[in-house]
């Protein structure tokens, strides 16, 4: 496995047109890419449990800011092989009913699950809940915002609402590669597929 880094950022209420990556040059050397961790329009339920956009590409040395929307999110970041696809990851998560798009197993998120990348490298081992309340394998994780220490799980991030800003987390990607960003909420990631990719060229 490789280390993972997760970043979260507070949100401000934005129109739907801002649900795409935004770029702001802060100086000649730095470009900041915005990724919404939680849908900025659908603020509750499974519809909020998405990363928007679910894949972005940046250059080495640039920064991603995760703007958090909605409740109960935690951000973790892990390196994966360049061949890893979205289908590779979802195939290891709870199967979804094609009619409802809902997880078909209500207790799936509490089980012990292993996420492997496109080269079959182990990326995340969740363990069971209890005792592991978060998706929080520290082996190669680069960043975790709601880490569990011994039996105490870190709190989830405050997400933006219609009337208040939420958490903003920035991470500068110093190395090229492909990175998997997941929600540390077991149900959000394992049952509802809340994850995305950052490509660093």
ChimeraX attribute file (.defattr): number of C-alpha atoms within 10 A of each C-alpha:
attribute: neighborCount
match mode: 1-to-1
recipient: residues
	/A:1	19
	/A:2	19
	/A:3	17
	/A:4	25
	/A:5	24
	/A:6	25
	/A:7	27
	/A:8	30
	/A:9	27
	/A:10	22
	/A:11	26
	/A:12	20
	/A:13	16
	/A:14	13
	/A:15	9
	/A:16	11
	/A:17	7
	/A:18	14
	/A:19	17
	/A:20	15
	/A:21	18
	/A:22	13
	/A:23	11
	/A:24	10
	/A:25	10
	/A:26	9
	/A:27	7
	/A:28	6
	/A:29	8
	/A:30	14
	/A:31	18
	/A:32	19
	/A:33	20
	/A:34	24
	/A:35	26
	/A:36	25
	/A:37	36
	/A:38	29
	/A:39	22
	/A:40	28
	/A:41	18
	/A:42	16
	/A:43	18
	/A:44	16
	/A:45	10
	/A:46	18
	/A:47	13
	/A:48	21
	/A:49	27
	/A:50	24
	/A:51	26
	/A:52	24
	/A:53	17
	/A:54	19
	/A:55	17
	/A:56	17
	/A:57	14
	/A:58	17
	/A:59	16
	/A:60	15
	/A:61	17
	/A:62	18
	/A:63	18
	/A:64	26
	/A:65	21
	/A:66	26
	/A:67	28
	/A:68	33
	/A:69	36
	/A:70	24
	/A:71	19
	/A:72	19
	/A:73	26
	/A:74	28
	/A:75	28
	/A:76	27
	/A:77	29
	/A:78	27
	/A:79	24
	/A:80	25
	/A:81	18
	/A:82	13
	/A:83	10
	/A:84	18
	/A:85	15
	/A:86	16
	/A:87	9
	/A:88	16
	/A:89	18
	/A:90	19
	/A:91	10
	/A:92	14
	/A:93	19
	/A:94	22
	/A:95	18
	/A:96	16
	/A:97	11
	/A:98	9
	/A:99	6
	/A:100	8
	/A:101	11
	/A:102	15
	/A:103	20
	/A:104	14
	/A:105	12
	/A:106	11
	/A:107	11
	/A:108	18
	/A:109	24
	/A:110	20
	/A:111	15
	/A:112	12
	/A:113	18
	/A:114	14
	/A:115	18
	/A:116	19
	/A:117	21
	/A:118	16
	/A:119	12
	/A:120	13
	/A:121	13
	/A:122	16
	/A:123	24
	/A:124	22
	/A:125	17
	/A:126	22
	/A:127	18
	/A:128	16
	/A:129	14
	/A:130	10
	/A:131	13
	/A:132	21
	/A:133	21
	/A:134	27
	/A:135	30
	/A:136	30
	/A:137	23
	/A:138	21
	/A:139	15
	/A:140	17
	/A:141	21
	/A:142	19
	/A:143	21
	/A:144	26
	/A:145	22
	/A:146	23
	/A:147	22
	/A:148	20
	/A:149	10
	/A:150	8
	/A:151	10
	/A:152	12
	/A:153	15
	/A:154	16
	/A:155	14
	/A:156	18
	/A:157	23
	/A:158	22
	/A:159	26
	/A:160	25
	/A:161	21
	/A:162	14
	/A:163	8
	/A:164	12
	/A:165	18
	/A:166	21
	/A:167	19
	/A:168	23
	/A:169	18
	/A:170	18
	/A:171	20
	/A:172	15
	/A:173	20
	/A:174	12
	/A:175	12
	/A:176	14
	/A:177	16
	/A:178	19
	/A:179	26
	/A:180	27
	/A:181	28
	/A:182	31
	/A:183	33
	/A:184	31
	/A:185	23
	/A:186	25
	/A:187	22
	/A:188	23
	/A:189	23
	/A:190	28
	/A:191	24
	/A:192	24
	/A:193	25
	/A:194	27
	/A:195	26
	/A:196	23
	/A:197	23
	/A:198	22
	/A:199	18
	/A:200	18
	/A:201	14
